[in-house]
Amino acid sequence: MFGLMKYRRRRLQARPFPKEWLTTIERNVSFFRRLSASDQAELLRHIQVFLAEKRFEGCGGLELTDEICVTIAAQACLLLLRRTTDYFPRLLTILVYPSTYMVEEKRHLEGPVWEEGRMARLGETGRQLGALVLAWDAAKSGAADPSDGKNVVLHEFAHQLDFENDAADGAPALATREQQLSWHEVMRTEFASLRAADETGIPTLLDTYGATNPAEFFAVSTEAFFERPYALRARHPKLYAELQSYFRQDPVEHSAEHMSGN
């Protein structure tokens, strides 16, 4: 079965990439033009597989288009470059709303106190869902501005990477025990620092939403790694090094600052 899937994926990757899709990526996905030629070619191969294997559904009256699917796929597949990948194996369906959507939520405040109500969301996913939800306007704006530190697609797909080791604990599947130990030590320290900064109101590079739990910390760190690599490397060098080792990428190489010569 695995051999058949590998063969099928190779055939998908060997197909000519549709010109209309490439035009969409060049227009909508700013980071694409900054990648090396080899990374661009690999990204396009991953997109071919991703779009063949994942099902997209429009929600809230949104009519799906190739632009929507390709723009989202390009951002998601950035997380797969240079690594052996099984293409987010827990994910089956991507649900796309036109804009911010509302969900009923019960949120724990403290002790026996809970808050219930409708909450606005730009994206979400869960280990048991088999689905990932996105707001299209947020996904599109995140692709257009690769240096604002926020990208809902990278954030939610980082959660999917987290799920690959059968947990939602802020630690993706790591190859060796040494890598696991290093990851847990760095992430534990950095997470504690962010929580302390959030509690005291100290300004932070990382979105303080990452102080919610280790899973959100990994997702927020992934956003910063790809969107604000210079600043992350300067202020959180150990965190940057762990993410660089895991993703096997150095986003500083294709950041806006690097390309402008700064």
Secondary structure, 3 states (H helix, E strand, C coil): CHHHHHHHHHHHHHCCCCHHHHHHHHHHCHHHHHCCHHHHHHHHHHHHHHHHHCEEEECCCCCCCHHHHHHHHHHHHHCCCCCCCCCCCCCCEEEEECCCEEEEEEEEEECCEEEEEEEEECEEECCCCCEEEEEHHHHHHHHHCCCCCCCHHHHHHHHHHHHCCCCCCCCCCCCCHHHHHHHHHHHHHHHHHHHHHHHHCCCCCCCHHHHCCHHHHHHHHHHHHHHCHHHHHHHCHHHHHHHHHHHCCCHHHHCHHHHHCC
